[in-house]
Amino acid sequence: GTNGEIALGNKEFLVSTAASAGPAFEGSGVSCGMRSSAGAIQKVSIGADGLLSYETIGGAGPLGLCGSGYIDCISAMLKSGFLDKDGKINPSSGSRLKQTDAGRAFVIVPKEDTAAAKDIVITEADIENIKRAKAAIYAATLTLMKRLSFEFGGISRIYIAGGFGTSLNISSAVRIGLLPDVEESKYVFVGNSSLSGARQQLVSAGACETAQAIADRMTYLELSTEPGYMDEYMAALFFPHTDLNRFPTFKGER
């Protein structure tokens, strides 16, 4: 859905929260967005020579971008200098720069090379939507950590659920400030866990009891009444963050 659900805990405790992230990571509310299906661009890279390459789901002709494609694209644009840390497209982006009624756009695939009969672009409005979404998720995660007096370095595993996570590039997600800058080996993809969990509960009374037991011992942190959340959100409205000490891996990038 439009929420980013986050849980922190171990065998002794579980605390959860939810950030209103919007639908951008599901390919909705962005100009060339689409769900993760055949033809969706899911990977984007820009070489040192400025040449852009991409990969679509199923190897089909490009129709648009899914959430992981948007994250990859923004990360690649930041790394190559086509995008500044405030989310503005470099006016010196050459032939990939396109002026639209909504402002600047960056052409990922020109019309003649698509299966969509139009340029596949990412606009500054799209980037702003992604920026707000990633800020909400990162700020919620950081607020939850601070509330329990934890540091990211003390977390042993970070599980990423959902279909979105299966094609997510961790380095790209960290570069834009969506995920914390910790060792990649700590990240574990678990796939569409809500669907698999629902399936288990349909066929197993034991699974229903386990799910209920987990829910019963879960403490919920309400962000709307949590002091400091909005401050953390505002601080995260930057790529990757206004406090670059939180992202040492990319601190020296332009």
DRENSETOR-293086 format. One line per 2 residues: number of its first residue (from 1); for each residue x, y, z of N, C-alpha, C. Coordinates in steps of 0.02 Angstrom, whole numbers, m for minus. Layout:
<recs>
NUM) X/Y/Z/X/Y/Z/X/Y/Z; ...
</recs>
This chain:
<recs>
1) 41/m60/0/0/0/0/43/63/0; 16/117/27/52/180/27/92/191/91
3) 88/144/137/127/149/198/192/110/193; 242/135/230/303/97/238/304/71/310
5) 294/6/318/291/m23/386/361/m43/408; 378/m26/470/445/m39/496/437/m71/565
7) 474/m123/578/474/m156/644/546/m164/668; 555/m153/732/621/m160/763/614/m207/823
9) 659/m255/828/655/m298/886/699/m359/882; 687/m405/928/723/m469/931/677/m519/966
11) 705/m570/997/663/m620/1030/628/m593/1091; 653/m537/1117/627/m510/1179/573/m457/1170
13) 575/m420/1115/527/m365/1106/517/m351/1032; 462/m317/1016/448/m294/948/412/m227/953
15) 438/m178/917/405/m112/912/398/m96/838; 341/m72/818/329/m58/748/303/13/739
17) 308/37/677/280/102/659/265/100/584; 231/152/561/214/156/489/221/227/466
19) 254/235/408/264/301/378/220/307/317; 189/365/309/147/378/251/193/397/193
21) 212/347/153/262/357/101/233/374/33; 168/364/23/140/376/m43/154/319/m91
23) 123/320/m150/127/263/m196/184/266/m247; 231/314/m240/282/323/m292/324/261/m302
25) 340/225/m248/382/165/m255/345/107/m287; 280/115/m296/241/64/m331/227/86/m403
27) 260/140/m424/253/163/m493/192/206/m505; 160/230/m451/100/271/m459/116/342/m437
29) 84/391/m470/95/460/m453/158/490/m482; 190/453/m528/249/477/m562/237/471/m638
31) 268/513/m677/248/523/m747/252/460/m790; 305/421/m783/313/360/m824/313/298/m781
33) 280/302/m723/280/246/m677/233/190/m698; 251/129/m677/209/70/m688/227/18/m635
35) 184/m30/m627/198/m84/m580/252/m129/m607; 279/m172/m564/332/m218/m583/304/m273/m627
37) 303/m261/m692/278/m311/m740/321/m306/m803; 308/m349/m850/348/m351/m911/353/m283/m944
39) 413/m263/m961/424/m198/m993/443/m142/m946; 437/m154/m881/455/m103/m832/531/m100/m825
41) 559/m41/m828/631/m32/m818/644/m39/m743; 685/m89/m725/698/m103/m654/769/m88/m633
43) 814/m79/m682/884/m63/m667/908/m10/m716; 944/39/m689/972/93/m730/1043/107/m706
45) 1089/117/m753/1157/137/m735/1183/187/m786; 1227/230/m764/1259/280/m808/1334/273/m800
47) 1368/259/m855/1440/249/m853/1478/314/m845; 1544/307/m836/1587/365/m830/1586/408/m893
49) 1570/376/m949/1566/413/m1012/1498/446/m1023; 1453/438/m974/1387/469/m979/1336/426/m1014
51) 1356/368/m1039/1310/324/m1074/1264/288/m1024; 1200/289/m1039/1150/258/m996/1131/189/m1021
53) 1125/142/m975/1101/76/m993/1045/57/m944; 1001/12/m965/944/m7/m923/926/m79/m935
55) 886/m105/m889/862/m175/m894/788/m176/m879; 750/m210/m920/677/m214/m909/659/m283/m882
57) 603/m286/m849/577/m350/m825/557/m393/m884; 583/m453/m885/568/m500/m939/603/m485/m1004
59) 647/m434/m1005/683/m417/m1066/638/m386/m1119; 577/m366/m1100/530/m337/m1148/548/m265/m1166
61) 518/m240/m1220/528/m171/m1239/507/m124/m1183; 544/m71/m1170/530/m27/m1113/463/10/m1119
63) 423/7/m1066/358/40/m1063/356/96/m1011; 398/91/m960/398/139/m906/447/117/m853
65) 442/146/m794/486/129/m738/445/105/m678; 471/52/m646/441/31/m582/482/64/m526
67) 463/50/m464/495/83/m407/570/75/m404; 594/13/m414/667/2/m411/702/38/m467
69) 669/45/m524/698/81/m580/706/155/m565; 656/184/m531/661/254/m512/719/265/m463
71) 726/220/m415/780/226/m366/848/220/m400; 855/171/m444/917/162/m481/933/224/m523
73) 882/250/m556/891/308/m600/915/369/m561; 882/384/m506/901/441/m465/972/432/m438
75) 987/372/m415/1054/358/m390/1107/368/m444; 1094/343/m504/1142/349/m559/1151/422/m579
77) 1096/460/m579/1100/531/m597/1139/570/m545; 1130/553/m481/1169/586/m429/1243/571/m436
79) 1259/508/m448/1329/487/m453/1364/519/m513; 1327/527/m568/1358/553/m629/1354/629/m634
81) 1319/661/m588/1314/734/m589/1257/762/m629; 1213/719/m654/1154/744/m691/1100/771/m644
83) 1108/758/m579/1059/779/m530/1096/805/m469; 1071/861/m440/1104/886/m380/1069/857/m318
85) 1097/870/m260/1072/838/m199/1005/866/m175; 983/920/m206/918/948/m190/864/920/m237
87) 885/879/m286/837/848/m332/825/887/m395; 870/933/m413/863/972/m475/907/943/m530
89) 878/937/m589/914/909/m646/964/960/m672; 1025/938/m684/1078/982/m709/1058/1009/m778
91) 1057/1075/m786/1039/1104/m852/1089/1088/m907; 1146/1060/m888/1197/1040/m937/1195/966/m952
93) 1135/937/m950/1127/865/m961/1126/846/m1035; 1139/894/m1079/1145/879/m1151/1081/855/m1182
95) 1088/805/m1226/1031/781/m1265/978/747/m1222; 996/728/m1161/947/695/m1117/902/744/m1081
97) 918/808/m1085/877/858/m1052/817/875/m1096; 759/877/m1066/698/894/m1102/657/943/m1061
99) 635/997/m1092/593/1046/m1058/519/1027/m1069; 483/1023/m1015/412/1006/m1018/371/1062/m984
101) 306/1057/m989/263/1106/m957/273/1106/m881; 295/1049/m855/305/1042/m783/377/1056/m762
103) 419/1076/m809/489/1090/m793/536/1042/m828; 596/1036/m801/646/993/m832/630/919/m823
105) 650/881/m875/644/809/m873/708/779/m901; 724/719/m878/783/683/m900/759/623/m940
107) 781/619/m1003/758/564/m1047/799/501/m1033; 764/450/m1012/797/385/m999/799/344/m1063
109) 742/341/m1097/738/306/m1162/699/349/m1210; 730/369/m1267/693/410/m1315/635/371/m1347
111) 586/407/m1370/524/379/m1396/536/323/m1446; 584/333/m1493/594/284/m1546/621/217/m1521
113) 647/215/m1459/675/153/m1432/630/121/m1381; 569/147/m1373/523/120/m1323/467/80/m1355
115) 431/45/m1312/370/11/m1333/309/50/m1310; 322/112/m1289/268/153/m1260/247/210/m1306
117) 281/219/m1363/266/272/m1411/273/342/m1381; 317/347/m1331/333/413/m1301/400/407/m1265
119) 431/465/m1255/493/465/m1216/478/439/m1146; 523/398/m1120/520/378/m1050/567/424/m1012
121) 538/464/m968/576/516/m934/566/512/m859; 610/547/m823/599/561/m753/601/637/m745
123) 549/664/m716/543/737/m711/563/760/m640; 573/825/m634/589/851/m568/531/841/m519
125) 470/840/m545/412/826/m502/414/754/m478; 433/707/m523/440/637/m503/493/631/m448
127) 549/665/m458/604/661/m410/582/688/m343; 542/741/m344/516/770/m281/471/720/m245
129) 430/683/m283/387/631/m253/428/576/m220; 480/553/m256/523/501/m229/559/527/m167
131) 582/590/m170/618/620/m114/574/622/m51; 512/641/m59/467/643/m1/454/573/26
133) 446/525/m19/433/456/2/492/426/39; 552/436/12/611/408/46/623/443/112
135) 609/509/115/618/546/177/572/520/231; 510/504/213/461/479/262/484/412/290
137) 509/368/247/530/302/270/593/306/312; 643/345/288/705/350/327/693/384/393
139) 653/438/393/639/474/455/602/430/505; 556/389/481/520/343/526/567/292/555
141) 611/266/514/660/216/538/706/247/590; 731/306/576/777/340/622/741/358/688
143) 678/382/683/640/399/742/629/338/787; 613/282/755/603/220/793/668/199/828
145) 723/204/792/788/186/821/804/231/881; 796/297/872/811/344/927/765/333/987
147) 702/319/973/654/309/1028/675/252/1073; 709/202/1044/730/143/1082/805/145/1098
149) 836/203/1084/907/213/1100/952/163/1065; 937/149/1001/978/105/960/1016/147/908
151) 1071/118/884/1109/146/828/1105/96/771; 1108/121/709/1104/76/651/1160/24/652
153) 1218/45/676/1275/m2/678/1264/m61/723; 1216/m55/771/1203/m110/816/1151/m160/792
155) 1124/m147/733/1074/m193/704/1109/m249/667; 1090/m311/682/1123/m369/651/1094/m387/583
157) 1028/m377/573/996/m393/509/943/m341/494; 937/m324/429/882/m281/406/845/m320/353
159) 784/m340/368/744/m380/322/701/m333/279; 703/m343/214/663/m303/167/611/m349/136
161) 548/m331/147/493/m372/122/459/m339/63; 415/m376/31/376/m350/m25/408/m365/m93
163) 365/m366/m144/390/m378/m212/439/m325/m234; 429/m263/m208/472/m207/m225/545/m223/m206
165) 554/m257/m149/621/m270/m125/660/m321/m165; 627/m363/m204/663/m416/m238/712/m391/m291
167) 699/m332/m320/743/m305/m372/776/m241/m350; 772/m225/m285/801/m164/m259/877/m168/m255
169) 910/m117/m282/983/m113/m276/999/m77/m210; 1031/m112/m164/1043/m84/m98/1086/m21/m102
171) 1139/m24/m142/1183/34/m148/1145/95/m173; 1101/86/m222/1061/141/m248/1014/168/m195
173) 983/123/m157/935/144/m105/970/182/m49; 1032/163/m34/1069/199/17/1092/267/m10
175) 1114/268/m73/1139/332/m101/1085/386/m102; 1022/367/m113/969/418/m113/943/433/m43
177) 965/394/7/944/406/75/881/370/96; 863/317/61/804/278/79/820/229/136
179) 878/197/131/900/147/180/962/171/217; 972/149/278/1031/170/316/1096/143/286
181) 1149/181/296/1215/163/268/1251/115/315; 1234/51/307/1267/m2/345/1293/m54/295
183) 1329/m104/320/1357/m155/276/1301/m190/237; 1313/m198/172/1261/m229/129/1245/m300/151
185) 1294/m333/183/1283/m402/205/1228/m407/258; 1211/m351/289/1158/m352/340/1088/m353/310
187) 1082/m336/246/1017/m333/214/997/m402/188; 936/m421/203/909/m486/182/841/m474/149
189) 832/m499/88/768/m494/53/725/m555/71; 663/m544/90/620/m599/109/560/m606/62
191) 558/m566/10/504/m573/m40/438/m547/m14; 384/m570/m45/317/m547/m28/293/m584/34
193) 317/m562/92/304/m599/154/231/m594/176; 197/m539/160/126/m533/179/84/m585/143
195) 99/m596/79/62/m646/41/77/m717/65; 141/m731/76/159/m798/99/132/m811/170
197) 132/m757/212/105/m765/279/30/m777/278; m6/m742/234/m78/m753/228/m92/m823/204
199) m51/m847/157/m61/m915/132/m51/m966/188; 0/m957/228/13/m1003/283/m45/m1005/333
201) m74/m945/347/m129/m943/395/m192/m976/368; m199/m976/302/m258/m1008/272/m256/m1084/279
203) m196/m1112/284/m190/m1185/284/m164/m1213/350; m147/m1169/397/m117/m1193/459/m143/m1155/519
205) m174/m1192/566/m197/m1163/628/m137/m1139/670; m83/m1176/665/m23/m1157/701/6/m1090/678
207) 2/m1079/612/26/m1015/585/m17/m957/609; m83/m969/615/m129/m917/641/m111/m900/713
209) m97/m951/752/m79/m940/822/m13/m902/828; 35/m919/785/99/m884/786/90/m811/768
211) 50/m798/715/38/m729/694/4/m689/749; m45/m719/782/m80/m685/836/m34/m671/895
213) 11/m718/910/58/m709/965/106/m652/950; 127/m646/887/171/m591/868/135/m524/874
215) 72/m522/851/32/m461/855/20/m441/927; 9/m489/970/m6/m475/1041/53/m443/1077
217) 114/m459/1057/171/m431/1092/203/m372/1055; 169/m348/1003/194/m291/965/172/m226/997
219) 220/m180/1006/205/m113/1029/208/m66/970; 158/m23/962/155/22/904/175/93/924
221) 219/122/884/241/191/894/204/236/845; 164/281/869/125/327/827/167/388/810
223) 186/394/747/231/447/726/198/516/729; 133/519/719/99/584/718/103/620/785
225) 114/582/838/119/613/904/189/607/933; 235/584/892/304/574/915/346/637/906
227) 370/666/960/411/727/954/474/714/912; 488/758/867/549/752/828/542/720/760
229) 484/685/749/479/651/684/480/700/626; 442/754/631/440/802/575/508/835/564
231) 546/845/618/614/872/610/657/823/571; 651/759/587/689/707/551/667/703/478
233) 602/711/467/577/709/398/605/767/357; 604/827/385/630/885/349/705/877/335
235) 741/848/382/813/838/373/828/787/319; 780/742/306/791/690/256/770/711/186
237) 744/772/178/723/796/111/783/822/72; 830/778/62/893/794/29/923/727/8
239) 964/728/m43/996/664/m64/1069/663/m42; 1091/618/1/1048/570/35/1016/598/98
241) 1046/652/127/1021/679/190/1058/744/203; 1028/787/244/1064/849/261/1125/835/305
243) 1122/781/344/1179/760/386/1216/705/350; 1268/723/312/1305/674/273/1345/626/316
245) 1354/641/380/1388/595/424/1349/530/432; 1284/532/418/1243/472/421/1253/427/360
247) 1286/455/308/1297/417/246/1371/423/226; 1416/397/267/1488/406/254/1511/375/189
249) 1477/323/165/1498/291/102/1495/341/44; 1447/388/46/1438/434/m10/1453/506/8
251) 1486/515/65/1498/583/90/1543/623/42; 1589/589/9/1636/625/m34/1612/635/m105
253) 1552/609/m122/1527/617/m190/1506/689/m202; 1507/709/m266/1490/778/m283/1419/797/m263
</recs>
